Amino acid sequence: MSPPERADRGIDAPTARPLSFATRAVHAGHPRVVRGPVEAPIVTSVAFAFASAEEAEGAFRGENDAFIYGRWGNPTVLGLEATLADLEGGEAAVCTASGMAAVAGSLLALLEAGDHVVAPRALYGETARLLRERLPRLGIETTFIDDTHAASFEAAIRPATRVLYMETPQNPTLRLTDVAAVAALGRARGLLSIVDNTFATPWCQTPLALGADIVVHSMTKALSGHGDAIGGAVVARRDLRDRIADTVVKGLGAVLSPISAYLVARGIRTLDVRMERACRSARTIAEWLEQRPGVARVHYPTLLSHPDHDLAGRQMRAGGSLVSFELAGGRAAGRRLLDTVGLCVHAVSLGDARTLITHPASTTASTMPEADRARVGIGEGLVRLSVGLEDAGDIIADLDAAIG
Ligand SMILES: Cc1ncc(COP(=O)(O)O)c(C=O)c1O
């Protein structure tokens, strides 16, 4: 069977009724099946033959869309890009080798020496390190704000600012950023706004619809959903997407493998049911934790006690699959919990079918200076739970026994 052609992408809505998220997650980006295999093949070929010398010349001039070489485009990856663009409501997407390739590649593509970024201090550890340690070596500075308020973003803007960077919900504190407010600020000041949508996924929120310019993802997490593929993606306007793709995949070579693209695409087909279950369970577990002696505080965006509860109602469909909580007994209680759980798996990452539990201060946020951790609320007793697809009652029983 020949590989799917670019023109085959997209879905025909049977009626004028807009297709729901669940339907688009299953169909968008997949070739319409009229005959032959229902599942698109995994195309592993590195090189693609040209039908004629004229087609080859045209392909290199960008005048036709013939595939040329695996680092520049691949049918399996292209299908996934179409799915992501559809689900995030963007013009175009590019897949990358990992979430960090999407984050770092976007910033490298858009910024140059002398430019400046504004970002909250509490970010995924490696993103924070990129902004704090790596980009300054290239002359790109970041001002870190202690909270996530649009007013704090505004106060940190300088003449050299080019990008307002957000991660909402934030890792691991689960504080939210008002994407519409920060994106509007960026627009008014001629700045690009970038949102890492890994925690929420397009099932919970679509930052582009709220006015953001660029969405970045670690597809390693809930999009793939089974903990067996590493990948990233950027979704944006076509011109921005092309600029970022040119740097990240063509120039830096951080290309997604077709096999990983297949695994992520397969995961996305069940994203709707997985997110619905995981968010419902996360909320149930968060409510239970709030009542549990030994737990000092629970962070979950849709709880009434969460400081961004109103914003969660405005910009998210549900609170997401992550819950963070602080144990009254601090680090010692955290260690005991992690060493005692039986069902929850003590491992980093998130968005897996299995519930994963981790201690951010000593793992994912350990590269953050201790003073910064204290400023943003990553305490020694903070535990992060990535709620999976098990029965919520079983997870609660496991936690109950392990908290002691
Ligand atoms: C919010 C967030 N963004 C980006 C990344 C980086 O993703 P990857 O591990 O796919 O490079 C992670 C990883 O945990 C993350 O949690």
The ligand as an SDF file (V2000), in Angstrom:
LIG
                    3D

 16 16  0  0  0  0  0  0  0  0999 V2000
    5.1050   20.6550   31.7040 C   0  0  0  0  0  0  0  0  0  0  0  0
    6.2130   19.9330   31.0020 C   0  0  0  0  0  0  0  0  0  0  0  0
    6.7170   20.4550   29.8680 N   0  0  0  0  0  0  0  0  0  0  0  0
    7.7200   19.8460   29.1950 C   0  0  0  0  0  0  0  0  0  0  0  0
    8.2760   18.6670   29.6470 C   0  0  0  0  0  0  0  0  0  0  0  0
    9.3950   18.0110   28.8760 C   0  0  0  0  0  0  0  0  0  0  0  0
    8.9090   16.9310   28.1680 O   0  0  0  0  0  0  0  0  0  0  0  0
    9.8170   15.7090   27.6030 P   0  0  0  0  0  0  0  0  0  0  0  0
   10.1930   14.8730   28.7750 O   0  0  0  0  0  0  0  0  0  0  0  0
    8.9100   15.0290   26.6290 O   0  0  0  0  0  0  0  0  0  0  0  0
   11.0060   16.3240   26.9550 O   0  0  0  0  0  0  0  0  0  0  0  0
    7.7680   18.0740   30.8150 C   0  0  0  0  0  0  0  0  0  0  0  0
    8.3410   16.8180   31.3100 C   0  0  0  0  0  0  0  0  0  0  0  0
    8.0100   16.3340   32.3740 O   0  0  0  0  0  0  0  0  0  0  0  0
    6.7150   18.7310   31.5110 C   0  0  0  0  0  0  0  0  0  0  0  0
    6.2050   18.2180   32.6450 O   0  0  0  0  0  0  0  0  0  0  0  0
  1  2  1  0
  2  3  1  0
  2 15  2  0
  3  4  2  0
  4  5  1  0
  5  6  1  0
  5 12  2  0
  6  7  1  0
  7  8  1  0
  8  9  2  0
  8 10  1  0
  8 11  1  0
 12 13  1  0
 12 15  1  0
 13 14  2  0
 15 16  1  0
M  END
$$$$
